[in-house]
Amino acid sequence: MSQLDSRHIEEIAALLAVAEERSFVAAGRILQRHPTVISKRLAALERRLGVRLLERTTRQVRLTDAGARLVDRLRSATGLITEAEQEASLGAAEIRGVLRLALPAALGRLWLGPMLPEFLSAHPLLSIEAAYSERFVDIIAEGFDAAIRVGELADSRLIAKKLSDHRRILCASPGYIQKHGAPKNPRDLGLHNCLGFTGLASYPEWRLSKGERKETVVTRGTLIANDSETLLAAARYGLGIIGAGDWLMSRDIAEGTLVRVLPDWDLDERGGVYLIRPSAKFTPAKTTAFKEWIEKKFDCGAPWNTDARPT
């Protein structure tokens, strides 16, 4: 496909100005160029196209038939460019279009997804395309407007806002504790059925911390999975001890179907739940609206810490 360079654009601008003003002098005033420059650009355009576009006399400048047809097409093209610019500007100012979100799979399904209808109901010209995944997507390369990410951030290209702290804790069902007893220290975990989440960076090790104290335990269990909700169901059933984010188990703890194990210890280092965006410059209104809305939802703390229901 041929590409327009700056010289071609200058030639086209000269033609359109002369067609409008019917004068090299007047066209030069509009484009802030000497009339001889305008004349040279039009001569270069005619040479490049191999057709005469203007009839020049001492009294007037007149478009040839070929020149008139070209001017009509160019005016249509510049109209389309203007419309495209207006549409892009409108997209930056009006909350409309498609908002592409990358959400963490389990946390997104349990807590974030149920919130989205509230956001959409406030913005009827907007639609959301939500992609759920446990992997850290490249939101720039994959064309996402924003993402919610759990853990630590390393990509300096991203604009990040921490929404809440993130803790991993240990839990088990009351039935499991009654049958097998509760571990009294991290080393006791080696005697228990520990449900393994392969998405944990240190798997199969559980790295526990209590202030300055650190303990590492190599866990074993009869169920491992890359899906935390599968492990949650097993923990409810009484199969073993689960180590996961507090957001996953907050409802069960509130309802008594799970209880904390080693409640003074955290699993892995504490991280955060972040809203990330590609850039802070020229942010579309749809992205800004989502940013402001999700920040407000977390203003009084993470929803799993303040209520047993999604808000």
C-alpha positions as CSV (number, residue, x, y, z in Angstrom):
1,M,0.0,0.0,0.0
2,S,1.4,3.4,-1.0
3,Q,2.0,5.8,1.9
4,L,1.5,9.6,1.9
5,D,4.6,11.5,2.9
6,S,4.8,15.1,4.0
7,R,5.4,16.4,0.5
8,H,2.3,14.7,-0.9
9,I,0.2,16.2,1.9
10,E,1.6,19.7,1.2
11,E,0.8,19.3,-2.5
12,I,-2.8,18.2,-1.7
13,A,-3.2,21.2,0.7
14,A,-2.0,23.5,-2.1
15,L,-4.4,22.1,-4.6
16,L,-7.4,22.4,-2.2
17,A,-6.4,26.0,-1.2
18,V,-6.1,27.1,-4.9
19,A,-9.4,25.3,-5.8
20,E,-11.1,27.2,-3.0
21,E,-9.6,30.6,-3.6
22,R,-8.9,30.5,-7.4
23,S,-5.7,32.3,-6.7
24,F,-2.1,31.4,-5.9
25,V,-1.7,34.6,-3.9
26,A,-4.8,33.9,-1.8
27,A,-3.9,30.3,-1.4
28,G,-0.5,31.3,-0.2
29,R,-2.0,33.6,2.4
30,I,-4.1,30.7,3.8
31,L,-1.2,28.3,3.9
32,Q,1.3,31.0,5.0
33,R,3.5,30.3,1.9
34,H,4.8,32.4,-0.9
35,P,2.7,32.1,-4.1
36,T,5.7,30.6,-5.9
37,V,5.9,27.8,-3.4
38,I,2.2,27.0,-4.0
39,S,2.9,27.0,-7.8
40,K,5.9,24.6,-7.3
41,R,3.9,22.2,-5.2
42,L,1.1,22.1,-7.7
43,A,3.5,21.5,-10.6
44,A,5.1,18.7,-8.6
45,L,1.7,17.1,-8.0
46,E,0.9,17.3,-11.7
47,R,4.2,15.6,-12.6
48,R,3.6,12.9,-10.0
49,L,0.1,12.1,-11.3
50,G,0.9,12.7,-14.9
51,V,-2.1,14.9,-15.5
52,R,-2.8,18.6,-15.8
53,L,-4.9,19.8,-12.9
54,L,-5.1,23.5,-13.4
55,E,-5.4,25.9,-16.3
56,R,-3.3,29.0,-15.5
57,T,-3.8,32.4,-17.2
58,T,-2.7,35.9,-16.2
59,R,-6.2,36.6,-14.9
60,Q,-7.4,33.4,-13.2
61,V,-6.7,29.8,-12.3
62,R,-9.3,27.2,-13.4
63,L,-9.5,23.5,-12.6
64,T,-9.4,21.1,-15.4
65,D,-11.9,18.3,-15.5
66,A,-9.4,16.0,-14.0
67,G,-8.5,18.6,-11.4
68,A,-12.2,19.1,-10.4
69,R,-12.7,15.4,-10.0
70,L,-9.6,15.0,-7.9
71,V,-10.6,18.0,-5.7
72,D,-14.1,16.5,-5.1
73,R,-12.5,13.2,-4.0
74,L,-10.0,14.9,-1.8
75,R,-12.7,17.0,-0.1
76,S,-14.6,13.8,0.6
77,A,-11.5,12.3,2.0
78,T,-10.7,15.3,4.3
79,G,-14.3,15.1,5.5
80,L,-13.8,11.5,6.5
81,I,-10.6,12.5,8.3
82,T,-12.4,15.3,10.2
83,E,-15.2,12.9,11.2
84,A,-12.6,10.3,12.4
85,E,-10.9,13.0,14.5
86,Q,-14.2,14.1,15.9
87,E,-15.1,10.5,16.8
88,A,-11.8,10.0,18.5
89,S,-12.2,13.2,20.5
90,L,-15.8,12.2,21.4
91,G,-14.5,8.9,22.6
92,A,-12.2,10.7,25.0
93,A,-14.9,13.0,26.3
94,E,-18.0,10.8,26.3
95,I,-18.5,7.5,28.3
96,R,-19.3,5.2,25.4
97,G,-17.9,2.3,23.3
98,V,-16.4,-0.9,24.5
99,L,-14.4,-1.1,27.7
100,R,-12.0,-4.1,27.6
101,L,-11.1,-5.4,31.1
102,A,-8.6,-8.1,32.1
103,L,-9.7,-9.6,35.4
104,P,-8.2,-12.3,37.7
105,A,-10.2,-15.4,37.2
106,A,-11.4,-16.5,40.7
107,L,-11.4,-13.1,42.4
108,G,-13.1,-11.6,39.3
109,R,-15.9,-14.2,39.2
110,L,-16.5,-14.0,43.0
111,W,-16.3,-10.3,43.6
112,L,-15.7,-8.1,40.6
113,G,-18.0,-9.6,38.0
114,P,-21.1,-9.2,40.2
115,M,-20.3,-5.5,40.5
116,L,-20.2,-4.7,36.8
117,P,-23.9,-4.5,36.1
118,E,-24.1,-1.6,38.5
119,F,-21.4,0.3,36.5
120,L,-23.1,-0.5,33.2
121,S,-26.5,0.6,34.4
122,A,-25.0,4.0,35.1
123,H,-23.5,4.3,31.6
124,P,-26.0,3.0,29.0
125,L,-23.8,3.9,26.0
126,L,-21.0,1.7,27.3
127,S,-20.4,-2.1,27.0
128,I,-17.8,-4.2,28.7
129,E,-15.7,-7.1,27.4
130,A,-14.3,-8.9,30.4
131,A,-11.6,-11.5,30.0
132,Y,-10.9,-13.7,33.1
133,S,-7.5,-15.3,33.5
134,E,-5.0,-16.1,36.3
135,R,-2.1,-15.2,34.0
136,F,-0.6,-11.7,34.0
137,V,-1.9,-10.4,30.6
138,D,0.1,-7.8,28.7
139,I,-2.6,-5.2,28.6
140,I,-0.7,-3.0,26.1
141,A,0.0,-5.7,23.6
142,E,-3.5,-7.3,24.0
143,G,-5.4,-4.1,23.8
144,F,-7.0,-3.9,27.2
145,D,-8.2,-0.5,28.6
146,A,-7.6,-1.6,32.2
147,A,-7.0,-4.6,34.4
148,I,-7.3,-5.7,38.0
149,R,-4.1,-7.5,39.1
150,V,-3.3,-9.4,42.3
151,G,0.2,-9.6,43.6
152,E,3.2,-7.4,42.9
153,L,3.8,-5.1,39.9
154,A,7.0,-5.0,37.8
155,D,5.9,-3.4,34.5
156,S,7.1,0.3,34.5
157,R,5.0,1.0,31.4
158,L,1.8,0.7,33.5
159,I,-0.1,3.3,35.6
160,A,-1.1,1.5,38.8
161,K,-3.4,2.3,41.7
162,K,-3.5,0.1,44.7
163,L,-7.1,-0.7,45.6
164,S,-6.4,-2.8,48.7
165,D,-3.9,-5.0,50.5
166,H,-3.9,-8.7,49.7
167,R,-3.3,-11.4,52.3
168,R,-3.0,-15.2,51.9
169,I,-4.2,-17.1,54.9
170,L,-4.7,-20.7,56.0
171,C,-8.1,-22.3,56.6
172,A,-9.8,-25.6,57.1
173,S,-13.3,-26.8,57.9
174,P,-14.4,-27.3,61.6
175,G,-14.9,-31.0,60.7
176,Y,-11.3,-31.4,59.5
177,I,-10.0,-29.7,62.7
178,Q,-12.2,-31.9,64.9
179,K,-10.9,-35.0,63.1
180,H,-7.2,-34.2,62.7
181,G,-6.5,-31.4,65.2
182,A,-5.2,-27.9,64.5
183,P,-1.5,-27.3,63.7
184,K,0.1,-25.4,66.5
185,N,3.1,-24.1,64.4
186,P,4.1,-24.1,60.8
187,R,6.2,-27.3,61.1
188,D,3.0,-29.2,62.0
189,L,1.7,-28.6,58.5
190,G,3.9,-31.4,57.3
191,L,1.6,-33.8,59.2
192,H,-1.5,-32.5,57.5
193,N,-3.3,-32.8,54.1
194,C,-2.4,-29.4,52.5
195,L,-4.4,-28.6,49.4
196,G,-1.9,-27.4,46.7
197,F,-2.5,-24.4,44.5
198,T,0.0,-24.7,41.6
199,G,-0.5,-21.0,40.8
200,L,1.4,-20.1,43.9
201,A,4.9,-19.0,42.9
202,S,6.6,-21.0,45.7
203,Y,4.5,-24.2,45.2
204,P,4.8,-26.8,46.8
205,E,6.5,-24.7,49.5
206,W,4.4,-22.6,51.8
207,R,6.4,-19.7,53.0
208,L,4.9,-18.3,56.2
209,S,5.6,-15.1,58.0
210,K,4.7,-13.8,61.5
211,G,6.3,-10.4,61.8
212,E,10.0,-10.9,61.5
213,R,9.7,-14.7,61.8
214,K,9.8,-16.8,58.6
215,E,9.1,-20.5,58.2
216,T,9.1,-22.6,55.0
217,V,7.2,-25.9,54.8
218,V,7.1,-28.3,51.9
219,T,3.5,-29.3,51.7
220,R,1.9,-32.5,50.6
221,G,-1.8,-33.3,49.8
222,T,-4.2,-35.5,48.0
223,L,-5.5,-32.7,45.8
224,I,-3.6,-30.1,43.8
225,A,-5.1,-27.8,41.2
226,N,-4.5,-24.6,39.3
227,D,-8.0,-23.4,40.2
228,S,-8.6,-22.0,43.7
229,E,-12.3,-22.5,43.7
230,T,-11.8,-26.3,43.3
231,L,-9.6,-26.2,46.4
232,L,-12.1,-24.1,48.3
233,A,-14.8,-26.8,47.6
234,A,-12.5,-29.5,48.9
235,A,-11.7,-27.5,52.0
236,R,-15.4,-27.0,52.7
237,Y,-15.8,-30.7,52.4
238,G,-13.2,-31.3,55.0
239,L,-10.5,-32.8,52.8
240,G,-7.6,-30.6,54.1
241,I,-6.1,-27.2,54.8
242,I,-6.2,-24.5,52.1
243,G,-3.9,-21.6,51.7
244,A,-5.4,-18.8,49.6
245,G,-6.3,-15.1,49.5
246,D,-8.6,-13.9,52.2
247,W,-11.0,-12.7,49.5
248,L,-11.6,-16.4,48.5
249,M,-12.6,-17.5,52.0
250,S,-14.1,-14.5,53.7
251,R,-17.7,-15.6,53.2
252,D,-17.0,-19.1,54.5
253,I,-15.2,-17.7,57.5
254,A,-18.2,-15.4,58.2
255,E,-20.6,-18.4,57.8
256,G,-18.5,-20.7,59.9
257,T,-17.9,-23.3,57.1
258,L,-14.2,-22.5,57.4
259,V,-12.0,-21.5,60.3
260,R,-8.6,-19.9,60.4
261,V,-5.5,-22.2,60.8
262,L,-2.4,-20.6,62.4
263,P,-4.2,-17.2,62.4
264,D,-1.1,-15.3,63.5
265,W,0.7,-16.4,60.3
266,D,0.4,-15.1,56.7
267,L,1.1,-17.3,53.7
268,D,3.6,-15.8,51.3
269,E,4.5,-12.1,51.4
270,R,1.7,-9.6,51.5
271,G,0.8,-8.0,48.1
272,G,-1.9,-5.9,46.8
273,V,-4.9,-5.7,44.5
274,Y,-4.2,-3.1,41.8
275,L,-6.0,-1.3,39.0
276,I,-3.6,-0.9,36.1
277,R,-3.9,1.1,32.9
278,P,-1.6,1.5,29.9
279,S,-1.1,5.3,30.3
280,A,-2.3,8.4,32.1
281,K,-2.2,10.5,28.9
282,F,-5.3,11.0,26.7
283,T,-7.2,8.5,28.8
284,P,-10.7,7.8,27.3
285,A,-13.7,8.9,29.4
286,K,-14.8,5.2,29.7
287,T,-11.5,4.2,31.4
288,T,-11.6,7.3,33.7
289,A,-15.1,6.5,34.7
290,F,-14.3,2.9,35.5
291,K,-11.2,4.0,37.5
292,E,-13.2,6.4,39.6
293,W,-16.0,3.9,40.1
294,I,-13.8,1.0,41.2
295,E,-11.7,3.2,43.5
296,K,-14.9,4.3,45.2
297,K,-16.0,0.7,45.6
298,F,-12.8,0.1,47.5
299,D,-12.7,3.4,49.4
300,C,-13.9,1.9,52.7
301,G,-11.9,-1.3,52.3
302,A,-12.1,-4.4,50.1
303,P,-15.6,-5.7,49.7
304,W,-14.6,-9.1,51.0
305,N,-13.4,-7.5,54.2
306,T,-16.4,-5.3,55.0
307,D,-19.4,-7.5,53.8
308,A,-20.2,-11.0,53.0
309,R,-21.9,-9.9,49.8
310,P,-20.6,-8.2,46.6
311,T,-21.6,-4.6,46.5
